[in-house]
């Protein structure tokens, strides 16, 4: 039962990740369009001798609206849980990466320069 629940949570995290990526993509597209429009207006303003418009501020929380359904306590709990998941994943990925590097180094050392195995 626990494995099934973990699988459901992983699927939900994938769905959330897709939503965040789509939101970031839409925000990036919107910012690109607005920057282009600002450039056009600035060129037109320069031709008329008017001061250029200020650049648009970059919005850092493009997906923040997704969390509006949570209160402060829930946000705090979610943040703590996500931090623990990230730390656990980072640790495991680093351990796997180190193991892969050690294996690659060992395999390299076991070969001589003519690509034949050296006997131990």
ZIFENGI-V442417 format. One record per helix or strand of 2 or more residues. SS is the DSSP state (H for helix, E for strand). FROM is the first residue (numbers start at 1). LEN is the number of residues. If there is no record, write none. Layout:
SS|FROM|LEN / SS|FROM|LEN
This chain:
H|2|47 / H|64|4 / H|72|38
